[in-house]
Amino acid sequence: MPVPGRRKGSFLPLLPLLVIFILSVGANAAAAALGIDFGTEYIKAAIAKPGSPIEIVLTKDSKRKEAAVLGFKPSRAQANDKDAYPERLYGGDALAVAARYPADTYPNLKTLLGLAVEDESVAGFSSRYPSLQTQPISREDGRSTFGFISSNLRRSEPLMVEELVAMQLQNIKANAEAAVGKSNFVADAVITYPAFYTAEEKKALELAADLAGLRLLGLISDGQAVGLNYATTRTLDSKKKDIEPEYHVVYDMGAGSTTATVFKLYGKTVKGPGRKNQTVPEVQVLGVGYDRQLGGEALNDLIVQDMIGKFVETSKAKALSISASQLEKDGKTLARLRRDAEKVRQVLSANQQASASFEGLYHEDVNFKYTLTRANFERLAESFILRIAAPLSSALQMADITLANVESIILHGGLTRTPFVQAEVEKAATSASKVKTNINADEAAAFGAAFKAASLSASFRVKDIRTTDISGSSYTMKWKADGKDRQQKLFLETSQVGPEKSVTVKSTDDLVIEFSQTSPYQDATRAILNVETTNMTKSANELKSAYGCANQNITTTFTIRLSPFDGLPEIVSGSVSCEAQKLKEGTVMDNVKGMFGFGSKKEGQEPLKNDQETLEDSTSETPLPVDDPTSSGTLVSEATAKASESQTRSAKTAPTPSTITIPLALKPAILGAGAPPRKALPVIKQRLVAFDNSDRNAALRSEALNVLEAFTYRARDYLEDDSFAKFSTETSRKTLAEQLSKVSDWLYGEGSDAKLQDFKDKLKELKSLVDPVLKRREEGSTREQAIETLRNSLNNASGILDMIKSSMQKAAEDAVSSVSSVATAVSESASSIVAPSAGADDLEDEPYSSTSQGATSESDYATPKPYEYTQEDLSSIEKVYDTASSWLEQKLAAQEKLSPYEDPAVLVAEVEAKAKQVGAAVSDVIMKQIKVQQALKPKKSKTTKKSKKSKASSTGTTSETVANEPGTTSTASATTSVKDEL
């Protein structure tokens, strides 16, 4: 920092940054923030747009949630082009073709994100959907994740799970963009994740969002999103002190898993505007518990297995020797059974019995009717029911509180509507009154995520609600120093996300730090991140050589935290430092100290003195990284010079020890199944673009097909219209009818696989037969009115011509009369001249005489003179008039010879253009008269103004002289006074 009074900071270096900031704020002014509740079975989204409350994003079918299913259907283009892409279907459209294309329908992709092929969840997914063709995809570290081979895509490259999820997120983004309209755009998003997600699963979700074109502002856990939405409905008394915190549990049972989240809602005192304390609500997560396999899909599996067991016991199934294993391996049969199993489960939530009927199940001659009662369903789910309370107990144990401290258990997720689930939660809560359904069980997480997105976006100002989450897993830091493996557990399961901690490492050589994750309910420990230092050795050598630091005095420090973005560990910064006891002469340190006014005294320079106070040098310098490409080895001061109360130091006094700090250059690398395959990413992005183009072309083709089909119906109506027949020949109508018949046959035959251009060509061919007739009909209906308008314009022009001729004739007569009058006046004035009287000069003017000074005569005003038309004006209108009249007569004569079904000799547009031309000529002449009249408005002459001014001046002078009886003395003294002042 420069010494006060020696250097002034400049604002100019900050100007470019300020401009960029203003532009960025303006660019985000119309941005909408999207919150996505990415579930196993359904995807819900809420949007926050400027000037509107947060609302749910509707699907294209106007539904409030989209089924988390993606399907590929053969496209029309693939019939003629083997490299064409299939049509993508989402949600309900994909479910509708699941039984027909089971090998190209991908449900429940959330359960596969970031999982290796050997994971037990992958095996369970494969057994549920046996028709899906899978293939391992190698990652950067040698591990393999799940990939799919699509039969309708007709390509050998496997599709990554992240790529398929990106397509689903693109669909959600498109729905959101349709909701906000063209005046806003969707870019920022926050996505929910379950509390049990590992680092690999989070990184896979982040990659999918990036591929979808979303700017991810952060991830938020399901439980915290629900708690945040709950907090938006609560109001804390900011004036009341010592507000008791509230403890709540979010019990979330969805299609794929069950989680329980304990959170504390309390008033936090923070500095508000004007440095005044204010109380804001904060949602702080304290503990989580979960069961990854406890959800609606597990219950659906129970019903499907019961269906299969009852089906194979039917007489027809036994006659055909159909076994359970055959059904379990048949993708189409399982797709039908799973679809109806879910419907049966949902019906049983409100009814005592549910049924499902199947025609041609597995075999075209086999029909099957299935019935299940609620009592039998609960017997099937006995083992399921025993696991319901476990997540709640685990969450309370992690939070270190009891049920007695909990005010409410908030139910979230569609499966919490199941009667035996509610009964078990009430039983575990020991009181039914604690179990609450005071939030939207389907949409609360989506609203909470949208609120979080709005609070993180620069486009919104929302209610200040703070959030704090926990890691949910433990993280360990490992490295090697002095040839030994070392490790340190940095974060526990209950460690808060966000706060930083400093970790000191006894090493001066470049090293690789590895972070690993351990789940509290999983024994496996996975390496998730490597961070390599690239300049530690060189920086330590710099401290030794340039500053005389001993190896044992060099300290290596890393600042580490759980990132607020996704709750994963990250190294914020690193540095090596030491306390220098002696500085070398002539080092960079001296130059920097001299630049800031701390340098050694030059020869002949006196020390600074200020009432026995001096500036004590206790700075801490920080050089840039020595091997950083942006570094040149210069030194940056980190501390300021402080005024000291001690006496002035001598020039020979040794410098105070300083702490020298050099920041480290860090190179992170993601490990495990969440690491993006860098070589495959360009191919994936190109494929997504190709899919988008294919969908766009398919939409254009569908639109062209609809337009052509609609035109054929309209053209058939024309053939039955008498007005159309009047302006067409029998031959043309017959040709049109034949062509319409051919196009209709083509549409429902070869046209089903036609390309976009084919539809355009067929439409152009039909329009070439229809449009000329429609044009003649339109001309015939509007021609008479256009001709009438032109004739009116010609009549107006004729009247103007007569007026101009009359005006010019009168002007000529007035000129002759004026010459005669002037001659007469001259002769009369010559005869009336007489000598003036002798006493005329002695007479004074009558003050009220018409000829006295100050009176205004008629000659003082300018007399307006009317515009005199010229021969040029007359010729211009006559030319336009004659041309238009002649043209109209010729065209009308030619039109009279034509039949209605022949092309007209004169077009309405031509007639209108002629009328406009005549009208413009008339207007130009009339405007000349108007402009002249405006320019010659009566104005007072300058002589009158000067006369009045001189009269007023004379009057003022006279009165002043009367007021000062010896006027001469008074005037002289006044003049002298003015000169003195000047």
N, C-alpha and C positions, 0 to 999 in steps of 0.2 A: 504494500500500500504506500503511495507517495506521501512524503511528509507534508503536513498541512502548510499551505502558503507557498510551496515550491512548484507544484505541478497541478494543473487543473484537468479533470477528466473531460473527455470529449464525448458528445452525444452522437457524432456522425458515425462511428463504427456500429452503433446499435440501430441505425436507421434501416438498413436492409432487413434486419430481423423483425423490426416493427412492421415493415411493409408486408413481409411474409405472414406475420401473425394476423394482420388485418385481413389479408386476402383469404387466409385459411378460415377465419371466423365467418367471413362472408360466404365462402364456399359451403360451409356447413349450415348456413342459415335455414335452408329448407330440407335438411336431412331428417329422416325419420329413424327412430331407434326400435329395433326388433328384439323381442324376447321369445325364445324358443324352448318349450318343454319337450325335449326329445325323449319320447317314451318307447317302450318295447313294442307295444301294440298300436299306439296312436301318437301322433305328433300334434301338439297344440302350439299356437303362436299368438302373441299379442303385440300390437303396434302402438307406439307413442309418436304422434305426429304433431307438429307445431299448431297450437291453437285448439287442440282437441284432447279429450280425455283418452286414457288408454283403453283400447278396445280389442276384441278378439278378431284375428284374421280369418275370414271365411274362405272356404275352398271354392273351386269353380262351380260346385254343386250347392253352394250356400250353406254348407255344413260348418259347424264350429270346431271340428277336429278332423284330421286326415289320417286314415289308416296308414301305418308305417310299413307299407308294402310297395314294392317296385316291380314292374313286369315289362317284359319285352314281347311285342307282338309283331309277326311278319308284316312288313310294310308293302304297299303297292309297288314301290320303286324296286323292291328286291326281285320282282318277277322278271324284270328286264335287265337289271344291273346287279351282278353278284357282289359287288363291293358296296352296295347301298346298305344303310343302317336300318335296323328295325324301328318300329314305333314304340316309344316309351309310354307306359301307363302308370298312373299313381293312384294310391288310395283305393277307393271303391272300384274304379275301373280295372285296376290290377287284380283285385280279389275276384272280379267277375270272370276273368279268364284263367284263374289259378288252376281250376280243374282241367281246362283245355291245354294249358301250357305250364304244367307243373315244373318243368326243367328250366323255365325262364321267369319264374315268379319268386321274388326274394323278400320274405317277411322277417321281422325280428332281427334286423341287422345290428341293432344296438348291442345285442348279446355277444357279437363276434368282434367288435372293435378292439384292436390291439392285442388279440389273443393268439398264442402260438398254436400250431396244429395239434400239439399233444395235450392241450388243455381239455379238461373233462367237459367243459361247456360246449366245445366244438363237437365232441362225440355225441352229446345229447342233441345238438342241432341237426347233425347228419341223420340220426335215427328218426327225427320228426319229419324231415323232408328228404326222403331217400332219392327222389328224382333229380335233385340238384347235383350237377357234376362239379366236383371240387378238384383243385390243384394247388399244391403249396407254392408260395411266393417267397423267394429268398430275400432276406433283409441285409443291411450293411454288415451286421455283426455275425452273419452266418445262420441266424435263426430263421424260421419259416413261419409265415402267417397264412391265414385262410384265403383262398382265391376261388373264383367261379369261372367255369367255361360255359358260355351261352351258346345254345344250338341255333337260336335265331340270329345271333350276331354274326355267325359264320366266320369266326376268326379264332386262331389258335391261342392268342394271348389271353391269359386269365385276367379277370376283372378283380381288382382289389376291393375289399370291403369299404375302405375309405372312399373309393371312387363311386360306389353305389350310394353310399350315404350322402356324398356331395350332390348327387343327382336329386335326392329327396330334399336336401336343403335348398337347391336351386328352385325346386317347385314351390317350396314355402316362400322363398324370396319373391318369386313371380306373383304369387297370390297377394303378398303384402304390397307389392308395387301397384297391383290393380286396385288395392284398397285405398292407398294414399293419393292416387291420381298422378297426373303428369306434373303438377306443380311441386311435388316432393319426390325424393328418391330414397331408396333403402340401401344403406351401406353398413351401419353399425349394428352389432348384434351381441347378445349375451345368451349363452346356451346352458341349460341345466345338465347336471351329471349326478349319478347316485353316489352316496358317500363311500361306497366300497370300491370305486374306480381306482385302478392303479395308475401310476405315471404313464405306462404304455397306453392304456385306454384313453387317458386324457390327451396325450399327444396325437393319437389317432383321430380323435374327435376334432382337435384343432386343425389337423391336416385336411380333414373333410371340409371344414368351414372355409379354409383358405382356397381349396379347389372350387368351392361353390361361389367364390367371389364375394364372400362376406368379410367385413373388417371386424374381427372378433375383438370386443372390448374386454372380455374376460369370461371365465366360467363361474358358475354358482351352483352349489349343491342343492339338491331337491328340497331338503329340509329347510335350509336357510331361505330359499326362495319363497316357500310357503310361510315361514315366519316373518319375512319381510312384508309379504302381502297382508298378513295378519296385523302387523304393526301400523300399516297405513290406515287402518280403521280405528286405531286407538289414539286418544289424545291425552297427553300428560300435562299436569298442572305445573307450568314453568315457575310459578311463584311459590309453590310448596317445596320446602326443603326436606331432605332425608326421605325421599320416596322409596318405599320398599320395593325391591325387584320382584318381578313375577317370573315363575318358572313354568314352562309349557313343554309338552312333548308333541311332535308331529309324527303320527303313526301313518306311514305311507305304504299301502299295499297295492301294487300295480300288476300288470300282466306278467312281468318277468321276475320281479324281486320284491322284497319287503324291507323297509328301513324304518328306524325310529331315531328321531333327532331331538335331543333335549336342548332347549335354548332359554336364555334369560333375557327378559325384556325389562329395561330399566331406563331411568333418566340420567343422561350423562351431561355433566357441566363442562361446557367448552366456551372459548372466547368467541363472542359474536361481534356484530358491527359496533364500531365505536369502542372496542376493547371492553365491552360489557359482557359479563357472564350470562349465558343462557343455557337452558336445559333442553337437550334434544334426545329423542328415543334412540336406543341402540339395541340391536338384536345380536346377542352373543351366543354362539353355539358352544355347548359345554361337553357334549358326548354324543356318540352315535352307536347304533347297533344295527345289524342287518342279517338277512338270509338271502343269498344270491339266487337260490333256486325256488324260493317260496313265492308263488305268484299265480296269476290266472292261467298261464300256460301249463303249469303243473296240474291244476284242476282240470283243464281241458284234456290233458293226457289221460287222467283217470277216467273221464267219460268216454274218450275214444277207445281205450282198452276195454271198457265195459260194452261198448257197441260191437267191437270185433268179437268179443267172447259170445255175445248173444247171437250175432249174425252166423257164426260158424256152427251154431247149434240148430239152425233152422233146417227143415227137411230138404229144401232146394240146395242149400250150401253143402249139406252132406251128400246129396245125390251127385253133385258136381265135384266132390272131393276138394272143396275149398278149405284151406287151412289158414290159421291166424298169421303164420309167417308170410304166406302169399299176400295177404292184405297189407301187412306192414311194409312190404317192399314195393307195393304198387302206389306210385305217386298220385295218380288221379283219384284213386279210391280214398287215400288218406286225406287229400285236399278236401274232398266232399265231406268226409266224416269230421274233420277238424272245424270246418266252417259251421256245420250244424251243431257240433258239440258246444261251441261257444254260445250259440243262440239258446240251447237248452239250459246252460248254466245261468245265463242272464234271466231267463224266464223263471227259473227256480228261486231267484232272489225275491220275487214278489208272489209266486204261486207255489202251490203244493205239488204240482205235477207238470211235466213238460214232455212233448213228443216231437219226433222228427220222422219224416217219410223219405225213402229213397227208391227211385225207379232205375232199374238196370244197374244196380250196384255191383261192380266188379265184372258181372256177366249180364248181358242184355236181357236175359230171361229171368233174372232174379230181382224181386222187389223186397224191400225190407222196411218195417216200421218199428221204431224204437221209442220206448216210454221209460221215463225215470221219475221217481218221486223224490221229494226233498229228503225224506227219511233215509232212503237208499243212498242218495247222494252223500249225505253226512256220514253214512257207514263207509262208503268208499273213501272218504276224506279223513278218516280217523287219524292216520299218521300225520296228515297235513295239519289238522287242528292242534295236535300236540306241539307244533313248532311255532304257533302264532305268538305266544307270549315271550319267546326267547329274545327277539330283537329289542323289545321294550326293557327287559331286565338288563341286557348288555349296555344299552344306552345310559340307563340310570347308574349303573356301576361305574362306567367311564366318567360320568359327570360328577360322581361322588355325592349324589343326593338320593333321597328316598321319595317314595310316592306321597308321603305326607307333605312334602314341600311343593309338590306339583299342583298347580291350580287347575289345569285342564289337559286332556289328551285330545289333540285335534286330529280328526280322521281325514285322510287325503288318499286319493286313488280310487279307481272304479270298483276294485274288489272289496273295499270296506263296506259296500252296500250289501254284501252277502250276510244273511242273518247269523250264521254260526261264527263268522269273523267278528262281528260286532259283539256277540255274546262272549266270546273268548277275551276280547280286549276289555270289556266291562268287568269280567271276572278277574283279569290280571290287575285292573285298576282298583279293585276292592270296593269300588263305588261307581254305579252307573252314572251318577251326576257329573263325574269328572270327564266322561267321554263326550266330546262336543262335535257337532256337525255344523258349526257356525261359519264355515267357509265353503266356497265352491270346490267340491272334491275333485273336479276334473280340470279346472282352469286356474286355481290359486297359484300354482307354480309358474304358469305362463305369465300371469299378471305380475308376480314378484320379479321374474326375470326381465320383463319389460321395464318395470320401475327401476331396476338396477341399471339397465342399459341407458335409460333416460338420465339417470344421475351421473353416469360416467361420460355421457355425450356432452359436447360443448354447445349443443343446440338447445338445451333445456335447462330450466331452473325448477327443481322439484323440492318437495318437502325434505328437510334435512333429517334423514334417518341413517344412523351409522350401523355398519355390520362388521362382525368379527367372526371368522370361522376357525376351525381347528384342522390340524393336519389329517387326523384319522388314521395315520400310519406313523411308524417310527422311521427315521432316516439316519443313516450312519455315514460318516466321512472316513474314507480310507486313503492312505498314501504311503509311500516308501521313502524313508530317510535314513541315511547312514547304513544302507544295506539291510534295513529291518522294515518289516511291514508294521504299520501303525494304523490305528483306527480310533475314532471317537464318535460316540452317539450324540448327535447334535439336537435332534428334535424327537419328542415323544408323541404319542397318539393325541395328547391333549394340548400340544404346543400351538400357540396362536399363530395365525397367518399374518405376516406383515412386519412385526418387530425384527430389528436387525441385531445380530450378535457378532462379536469379534472373536476370531479364533487365531491363536498364535501357533506357528509351526516352527520348530527348530531345524531349519534347513536353509541353505544358501544356494543350492543347486536346483536347476529346473526339475520340476516334478509333475506328476499327473495325479490329480485328486479324483477319486471315484466316489460317487454317491450311490447308496443302495437303499431300497425300500423294503420294509417288513410290515406286513399287515398283522393286526392283533389277532385275527382269526385264521391266519394262514402261516404255516411253518416256513414256507419258502421265502428266501431273500433274493431280490432281483437287483442287479446293477442297472441304474437308469440314466446316469450322467457321468461323463468324464470331462474334467476341466484341466487343460494343459497350460502351464506357464511357459512362455517362450522367451522371456528375457530376465529370468531371476538370476541366473549365473552371471551374466554380463553386468546386471545392476549391482550385484554384490561386489564384483571385482571393481566396479567404478567407485563404490563407497570405500573400498580398501585403498585403492591407488590415489584417488583424488582427495579423499578426506581423512585418510589415516585411520579408518575404522578397523578394529580387530574383528576376526571372524566370530568370536564368541559374543561380541557386542551388537552384531547385526540381528535385527528382529524382523521376522516375516509374519505379516498379519493379513488375514482375509476377513472381509465383512460379508456375512452370509445371512440369508433370510429365506422364509417361505414366501414365494412370490404371491402378491395379491391377485395376479392374473389367473393362476391356476392352482395355487397352493403347493407348488413343487419347489424344492430347494434350488437356490441360485446364488452364485457368488456375485455380489454387487460390485466389489472392488478388492484389490489386493495391493500390497506395497511391501518394500523392504526399507528399513530405516536404521539409523544408528545416531548416537549422540557424539558429535565431533568435538574433541577436546582441543585440537589445534588445526588451523586452516593453513594451507600452503599459500605462499605469496604468489600473486599473479594468477591465481585460479579464476575460473568463471565467477566464483563467489564474489571476488573483489569487484569485478565489473558490474555485477548486478547490484551490489551494495552501493557502488558509486552512482549508478543510474538512479537509485532511489534516495540518494543523499546520505547513505550510511558508510561510504567508502573511507579509506584511510586519508589522513590529512596530507595534502600536497605540500611541497617545499614552500615555505614562506606564508602558508595559510594559517590564520589564527583560528582557534577553536571557537564554536558558537557559545555565546553566553546570554542568558536571559534570567536575570535575578537569581543567579546561582542555581538555575535548573538546566538540565541537559537531557538529551534523548538517549535512553538506554537501549542498546542493541540487544534484543532478546528474540531475534527472528528465528523462524523455522523454515528452511528452504526446501523446495521439492523440485528436483530436476524431472524432466519428462523421461519416459522410458528410453533407455539407451539404444535399444534395437527396434523401437517403434519407427515405422517408415515416415511418420510425421514429425519425428524428434530430430533435433540437431544438437542435442547435448546441452541446451541452454538450461538456465536455472530459474525457477519461479519462486518468489517469496510467498510464504503462507501466513506469516504473522505480521503484525504492525509494530511500528516503533512506539513505545510508550514513554510518557514523560516520567522522569525519575526525580525523587526528592533528595537524592544523595548529591554530594558535591561533584563538581566537574571532574571527569576522569582525565588522567594524563594521557598523552598521545602514545606513551610506551606501554600502557596497561594492556594485558592480554585480553582477547575477545571472550565474551561469555559463551560457554558451550551451547551449541545449536543442534537441534534435531534435524537431520537430513533425511528426507523421504523421497523415494523413487517409486512411482506407481508401476504395477506389473501389467503386462499384456497377457490377456487370458483368451484361450481358444476352447469353447465348449463343444461337446459332441454328444448327441442323444444316443443312448444305448437301448438295446432290447427291441421288442416287436413294435414299439412306437416310433422308432427311427424311420424317417421317410426314405424310401428307395430312390436315391438321387438320380440314378441312371434311368429309372422307369418314369420319373415325374414328367419329363417332356412328352413322352408318348401318351401318358394319361391325360395331360392337358390338351394335347391335339385331338385325342379321341373325344373328350368332352365337347370341344368346339365343333367337331364333326357331328356329334349327336345333336347339338343345338341347331346347326344348319339343316340337318336332316328333318328335325321337327318343324323348323320354320318352313322348309319347302313342302313338307306334308300338309301344313296348315294352309299354305298358298294353293296347293293342289286341290285340297278339299274345298276351299273357297271358290276356285275356278270351276270345279265340278258343280257346285251349287248354283253358281251364276248361269252356267250353260243350261242346266236342267230347268231353272226358273224361266230362262228366256224361251225355251221350247214351249212351255205352257203358255206363256204370254203371246207367243207368235200364233199358236193355235186359236187363241181368242181373237186375234186380229183377223183371221180368215173368216170368222163369223160376224165381223163388224161391218155394217153397211158403209160407214164413212171410209173405212180402209178399202173396201171394194170399189168405191167411187174413184179413187185416185190410183188404182192399179188395174192391170189388164187380166183377163182370164188366164192367159198363158203364164204371167208372173205368179199368180196365185197358185196355179197348178204346180209350178216349179218349186215354190216355197213349201207346199204340202208334201211333195216327194222328198225334198231335202230334210224336212222335219222328221219324217218317218225313218229316213236313213240314220239321222243323228240319234234318234231314240233307240233304235236297234243297236247302234254302236255303243251307246252309254251303258246298256245292260248286257253287253257282250264283250267285245274287245276293249271297250273303253274303261272297263273296271281296273285294268292295269296300265292305262295310258299315262303319259307324262304330262307335266304342267303345260308345256307348249302345245300339246295336242288339243287340249281343251280350249286354249286361246285361239288356235287355228279354226276349230269348228265354230266357235262363237263368232269369229270374224266373217266366216263364210255365210252364216245365217244373217248376220247384220247387213251384209252387202245386199241381201234381197229385201230386207224389211225396212232399213233406214231410209232409202230413197222414197218409198211410199209414204212413210211417216213425215218426211220432209215436205213432200208435195201437199200432204193433208194440212200440215201446219201452215204452209205458205198460203194455201187456199182460204184458210180460216182467218188469217190476219192481213191479207193483202189489201182488202177494201179499206180497212181502217188506216193503213199506212198511206194509201193513195189520197184519202180524204185529208189527212194531215198535211201532205205535200201541197195539195191544192189550196188549203188555207194559208200556207206559207206564201204561195205565189200571189194570192189575193192581197195579203198584207204588203208584199213587195210592190204590187201594182199601185196600191194606195200611197205608199211612200214615194214612188216615182211621180205621181201626180202632184204630191205636195212639193217635191223638190222643183219641178217645172214651174209651178205657180210661184214659189218663193223666188226663183231666179228671175221670172218675168217682172214681178213686183219690184225687185231690187233694181232692175234696169230702169223702170219707170221712175222710181224714187231718185235715181242718180240724175236723170234728165231734169226733173223738177228742181232738184237741189242746185244745179248749175244756173238755172234761170233765176232762182231766188237770190243767189249771191250777186249776180249782175245788177239786179234791181236795188239791192241794199247798198251797193257801192255808189251808185249814182245818187241816191237819196242822201247819204252821209256827206257827200262833197258839196251839196247845195245848202246844207244846214249848218256849216261852220261859221261862228261869229266870234268877235273879240271879247275877252273876259272883262268884267266890270272893274273899275278902279279900286273899289274898297273890298274886293273879294279876299285879299290876303289878310286883312285885319279881322275877318270874322273867325270866331272859334267854332269848332265842330260841336254839333249837338251830341250830348252824351248818349242819347237814346235814338239817334238817327240810324237809319238802315245802312248808312255808309260810314259810320264811325268805326274807330279801331276796336277790334275785339268782336265785331259782329260777323256772322257766318253767312255767306251768300250761297246761292245755288251752284255757283261755279266751283265752290270748295269741294263738292262731291263728284266722284267719277260716275258718269252715266253709263249703265250697262248697254252694250251693243250686241244685238243678236248675231248668231253665227250665219254667215252668208254661204250657202251651198255653191259649190263650184261644178264646173262641167265634169271634172274627174269623179266627183261623187255620183253624179247622174250616170256616167258611163259604167262605173263599177257595178251598180245595181242592175242597170239595163242588161249588161252582159250575163250576169248570173241568172236573171229572170228569163231572158230569151233562151239561154242554154237549157235550163231546167224544164221550161215549158215544151221546147222542141223534143227533149229526151223523153219526157213523160208521154207525149202524144205518140212517138214512135214505139215505145215499149208497150203501151196499151193496145196499139193496133196489132203488134205482133202477138200479144197475149190472147187477143180475141180469136186468133186463128188456131190456137192450140186446144187440145182436149184436156180434161182434168188429170188424166193418167200420164200426160206427157210432162217433161221437165219444164218449169215455167220460164218464160222469156225474161221476166224481171223478178228479182228477189226482193223480199220485204226489206232486207238489210240495205239494198241499194236505194230503195225509195226513201227509207229513213235517212240515209246519208245525204241524199239530195235535199230533203227538207231541212236538214241541219245546216247544209251549206247556204241555202237561201236565207234562213233565219240569221245566220252569222253575218251575212252581208248587210242585212237590214239593221241589225244591232250595231254594227260598226258605225254606220252613218248617224244613227240616233244618238250614240254615245258622244259623237263630236259636238252636237248641240248642247248636251248635258254638261260636258266638261267646260265649254266656253262660258256657260251661264254661271257655273261655280267659280270660274276664275275672275269674272267681272262683277262680283258682289259689291254694293256701295261701300266706299271707304272714305274716311275723313282726310282732307288734304293736310299736308305738313304745315302749310302757311297758317292755318287756323290754330294748330297747336302752339306754334311759335308765338303767335299774337297773344294767346292767353298767358303764356309763360312770361312774356315781357311785361304784360299788364300787371300780373301779380307781383313781379319784382319791383316795378315802379311804385306800387301801392305800399309795399313793405318798406321801401326806402323812405318814403314820405312820412310814414308814421313814426319811424325811428328818429327822424330829424325833429319832429314835433315833440317827442318825448324828452329829448335832450336839448334844452333851450340853447345853450351855446353849443351847437352840434359839432363845430369844428374841433374844439378841445376834446370833447368826448371821443370822437372818432380817432383822433391821433393817438390818444392814450391807449385805446383798445388795440390799435395796430402795433404799437410798441410792445404791449404785453404779449401778443401772439409771437412776435419775433423772439422775445426773450425765452419763451417756452420752447420754441423750436431750437 
